[in-house]
Amino acid sequence: MRANWVRMAAIGAAVGGLTAGSALAQDALVRLTLDDALARGLEASHRLAEMGARVEASEAREAGRDAADRPQIALVGGYTRTNHIDEFGVPQSDGSLRVIFPDIPDNYRARLDLAWPIYTWGRTDALVRAARAEAAAAGRELETARADLRLEITRAYWALVTARETVAVLDQALRRTDAHLTDVRNRRAVGLVPPNEVLSAEAQRAHQQVQLIEARNRADAVASDLRRLVGLAPGTPIDLDVTLTPASLPGDPDPALVEEARAARPERQAITHRLDAAAAVRTATAADARPQVSLTGGVDYARPNPRILPRRAEWDSSWDVAVSVSWSLWDGGRVSARVAEAAAVERAARERLLDFDAALETDVRQQRLDLASSLAAIAAAEAGIRAAADARRVVTERFQTGVATNTEVLDAQVALLEAELDRTRTIAGSRLAEARLNRALGREVKE
């Protein structure tokens, strides 16, 4: 008994000594609900930031494709220095020389240029559709990464809840063992039990102490993982604002859940957009074999202007407008090969969509069955706790009256401990199974 008081006093002194030293750390305590953890994780994720940048790049590519059928106006200017030449001219009837090609070594030129693809046989529109579909697919892939991150944060959150609840259960079991060990020692002191009973109780306590240390280490490791996911600094203390309650099973039938998943899963939407993009690329590629019509023109302002004769060392303007038609009559099979390649990519995307739909139904049903199994396991674990607690009570009473052995008491305490740990694991497992089902259905994970 005196040893217990000494131990409690030492613990109290240690806690008192740590209070002042941990005051600053306590100020940095972060209290997290599951919704808070999800919000922090989505905001702090570098992976999502990278994919967001890729979405912006896809949208910029779409804007560039959309601008391809608009007029392009360019301003071009330049200066050219040439060597001196002998002037060329035509003698006139009055004996003078009319200079046709003078010596002008300094040449200046400015041009306002216009280029406008008038008709591309649908090629430009198809490329715009392809870029738009690619941008939409990138956006859906970003949503997929967000859903995956939500599930990962949820897994880490409930893993930490499980680990800390396990620590609490083991700590409570250790206190029960300490009380029983004190009782056994008292009985040994008055000669009611042999010495080996004390050694058995001490061995049991040492084993539970090791279990508690291991559980605390696991809790610290899981907390580090959660801090990484939600963007907290290493070592930041976390207080989980949560009550460990069982999940609930959706009441909708499986066909309705499968249809919901088919409509909501961002992965499927991304594949659908990729299929649309592949079809548009195939259309654009096939248009390369069709006539292309474009309008070009411009205004020149040069000194000298080569379009005006005789050449003069003066600034003169000129303009031109042209409509051109280009039609590749024979390219050695290049266009047909590109069309075949685009068609194969489109077919691959279609097969990928069919494969996803085939696996989706199995995934939804499996996740729903896992959740139902977890809920059934909770009921079994609660029944096990009631049975183990009653068995421990009966064995303890029998031990106190001298008709039960110390070994029976220790076995009953171990059975109760295992039942409590099993209940903790099954409840947290049901919440994680619920999160996986929500992920399979395309729903957001919520607390």
Secondary structure by P-SEA (a helix, b strand, c coil): caaaaaaaaaaaaaaaaacccaaaaaaabbbbcaaaaaaaaaaacaaaaaaaaaaaaaaaaaaaaaacccbbbbbbbbbbbbccccbbbbbccccccccccccccbbbbbbbbbbbbccccaaaaaaaaaaaaaaaaaaaaaaaaaaaaaaaaaaaaaaaaaaaaaaaaaaaaaaaaaaaaaaaaaaaaaccccaaaaaaaaaaaaaaaaaaaaaaaaaaaaaaaaaaaaccccccbbbbcccbbbbbbbcccaaaaaaaaaaccaaaaaaaaaaaaaaaaaaaaaacccbbbbcccbbbbccccccccccccbbbbbbccbbbbbbcccccaaaaaaaaaaaaaaaaaaaaaaaaaaaaaaaaaaaaaaaaaaaaaaaaaaaaaaaaaaaaaaaaaaaaaccccaaaaaaaaaaaaaaaaaaaaaaaaaaaaaaaaaaaacccccc
